[in-house]
């Protein structure tokens, strides 16, 4: 698989796993993974995928309006 880049647009750190090890991607940081996604586990969150770029977004929170 081709190199993939992961960019965080979050205000807080994002944790994911690479080859079984926890990796912390700091808020607003970028990381490149030369081996692609074969050894990567990304926890569920809001994200946008553009070619080989994965942008980690802020989670969407739904608030009920109180009457």
C-alpha distance (Angstrom), angle and dihedral (degrees) to the residues before:
residue distance angle dihedral
X1 . . .
X2 3.79 . .
X3 3.78 127.2 .
X4 3.79 114.1 -77.6
X5 3.80 128.5 -157.8
X6 3.81 123.1 -148.9
X7 3.80 118.9 -161.2
X8 3.78 125.9 -173.6
X9 3.81 118.8 -142.0
X10 3.80 89.8 173.8
X11 3.80 128.7 115.7
X12 3.79 91.2 -134.5
X13 3.81 135.4 43.5
X14 3.81 120.4 -78.4
X15 3.80 121.2 -143.5
X16 3.79 123.5 -152.5
X17 3.80 136.4 155.9
X18 3.79 128.8 -108.4
X19 3.82 117.5 -175.6
X20 3.81 89.2 -17.5
X21 3.82 94.2 -54.0
X22 3.79 123.0 113.3
X23 3.81 113.8 -115.2
X24 3.79 123.1 -167.6
X25 3.79 116.3 -148.7
X26 3.78 107.3 -161.4
X27 3.78 121.6 -131.4
X28 3.80 109.9 -80.0
X29 3.83 93.3 6.9
X30 3.81 131.7 129.0
X31 3.80 129.2 -143.4
X32 3.81 130.3 -174.9
X33 3.80 122.5 -149.4
X34 3.79 112.2 -160.3
X35 3.81 95.5 -165.1
X36 3.80 95.7 55.3
X37 3.79 124.7 -130.8
X38 3.81 99.8 -44.6
X39 3.84 92.8 104.2
X40 3.82 97.9 30.5
X41 3.81 127.7 102.2
X42 3.81 114.5 -169.7
X43 3.82 116.1 -166.4
X44 3.78 114.6 -129.9
X45 3.79 113.4 -83.0
X46 3.77 140.4 127.4
X47 3.80 108.9 -66.5
X48 3.77 140.9 160.0
X49 3.80 121.8 -144.3
X50 3.81 120.4 -155.0
X51 3.82 114.0 174.6
X52 3.84 103.6 -62.1
X53 3.82 94.8 -12.6
X54 3.80 122.1 96.1
X55 3.80 114.4 -167.5
X56 3.81 114.1 -160.5
X57 3.82 109.0 -146.6
X58 3.79 134.7 -165.8
X59 3.79 112.0 -83.8
X60 3.78 113.8 -102.4
X61 3.77 112.4 -118.8
X62 3.77 121.2 -163.7
X63 3.79 116.9 -149.0
X64 3.78 122.0 -164.9
X65 3.75 112.4 -130.7
X66 3.75 111.9 -124.5
X67 3.78 117.5 -132.7
